[in-house]
Amino acid sequence: MSTAESVVVYEGPAKEADWAAVVGCVHGEAVDAADSWLRRGFGIESLSVHFELSLASLTDRGEPSARSAVRAHLDQSLRPHGASVVAVVAQAHCRHCPGSPDEQLTDLCEAVETLDAWASGAETIGLWIDETGTVDRLL
């Protein structure tokens, strides 16, 4: 079974939150889509966005310096800002994350696991933005 076939779209309830940290390949249209989705789904009022060219850098294959930079940004979002949601965002048509949808979804799932380990107390989710701009919550 491929990763794309094994990923389940999450349809459970969301808790209310004021602040979210968004990490991933977040070009303008992806930021807008994630922002809108998080505002509707969690009642988010503010976002802290960290652009990361490749979600693979957040996996075990990533460079330690890239992982450290993301972790430092995440710590700022969690501690002073009190982010209660961490959203890892990937989009189907990202030019910086080449590969099949299966590879991109694998990287997204691994990145969610990494950030979840760092984001104690926050809800860590994966958001997949497809070719039409539709946002699905994964995991």
C-alpha positions in Angstrom: 0.0 0.0 0.0 1.4 3.4 -0.9 1.6 6.3 1.6 -1.1 8.2 -0.3 -3.5 5.3 0.1 -2.7 4.8 3.7 -3.2 8.5 4.8 -6.6 9.1 6.3 -8.3 12.5 6.1 -9.1 13.6 9.6 -12.7 14.5 10.2 -12.8 14.7 14.0 -13.5 17.8 16.2 -11.0 20.6 16.5 -10.3 22.5 19.7 -10.5 26.3 19.8 -7.1 28.0 19.6 -6.0 31.7 19.3 -2.6 31.2 17.7 -1.1 28.7 15.3 2.4 28.0 14.0 2.5 27.1 10.3 5.5 25.3 8.9 6.1 24.1 5.5 6.2 24.9 1.8 4.0 27.9 2.2 3.8 30.0 -0.9 1.2 32.8 -0.9 -1.8 30.8 -2.1 -0.9 28.0 0.4 -0.6 30.4 3.3 -4.0 31.9 2.4 -5.6 28.4 2.1 -4.0 27.3 5.4 -4.9 30.5 7.1 -8.6 30.3 6.0 -8.8 26.6 7.0 -7.2 27.2 10.4 -9.5 30.2 11.2 -12.6 28.1 10.3 -11.4 24.9 11.9 -9.8 26.1 15.1 -10.9 29.7 15.5 -7.3 30.9 15.0 -6.8 34.6 15.2 -3.0 34.8 14.4 -0.5 32.8 12.5 3.3 32.5 12.8 4.6 31.3 9.5 7.9 29.6 8.9 8.7 28.9 5.2 10.7 25.7 4.7 11.7 24.9 1.1 11.4 21.2 1.6 9.5 19.1 4.2 12.2 16.5 3.7 14.5 18.8 5.7 12.2 18.2 8.7 12.7 14.5 8.5 15.6 12.4 9.6 17.1 13.0 6.1 17.2 16.7 6.8 20.2 18.9 7.6 20.7 19.4 11.3 21.0 23.2 10.8 17.6 23.4 9.0 16.0 21.3 11.7 17.5 23.6 14.4 16.2 26.7 12.7 12.7 25.3 12.5 12.8 24.2 16.1 13.9 27.7 17.2 11.1 29.3 15.2 8.6 26.8 16.7 9.8 27.5 20.2 9.1 31.2 19.7 5.6 30.4 18.4 4.9 28.1 21.3 6.4 30.0 24.3 5.9 33.7 23.9 2.9 33.5 21.5 1.3 30.5 23.1 0.5 28.6 19.9 -1.7 25.7 20.6 -1.8 24.4 17.1 1.2 23.5 14.8 0.2 22.9 11.2 2.7 21.4 8.8 1.6 22.4 5.3 2.4 20.7 2.0 0.9 21.4 -1.4 0.6 19.2 -4.4 2.1 21.7 -7.0 5.1 22.9 -5.0 8.1 23.3 -7.2 10.5 23.2 -4.2 9.3 19.7 -3.2 9.6 17.6 -6.3 8.5 14.1 -6.2 5.4 12.1 -6.5 2.4 12.7 -4.3 3.3 9.6 -2.3 6.8 11.0 -1.6 5.3 14.4 -0.6 2.8 12.8 1.7 5.5 10.6 3.2 7.6 13.7 3.9 4.5 15.5 5.3 3.7 12.6 7.7 7.3 12.4 8.9 7.5 16.2 9.4 4.3 16.1 11.5 5.9 13.4 13.7 9.1 15.5 14.1 7.2 18.7 15.0 4.8 16.8 17.3 7.8 15.6 19.3 9.0 19.2 19.7 5.6 20.8 20.3 4.7 19.5 23.7 1.2 20.6 24.6 0.2 21.8 21.1 -1.9 19.9 18.7 0.2 19.1 15.6 -1.6 18.5 12.4 -0.7 18.0 8.7 -2.5 20.0 6.0 -2.4 18.9 2.4 -3.4 21.4 -0.3 -4.3 19.8 -3.6 -4.0 21.1 -7.1 -7.4 22.9 -6.8 -6.5 24.7 -3.5 -8.7 22.3 -1.4 -7.2 21.8 2.1 -7.4 18.4 3.8 -6.3 17.7 7.3 -4.3 14.5 7.5 -3.4 12.6 10.6 
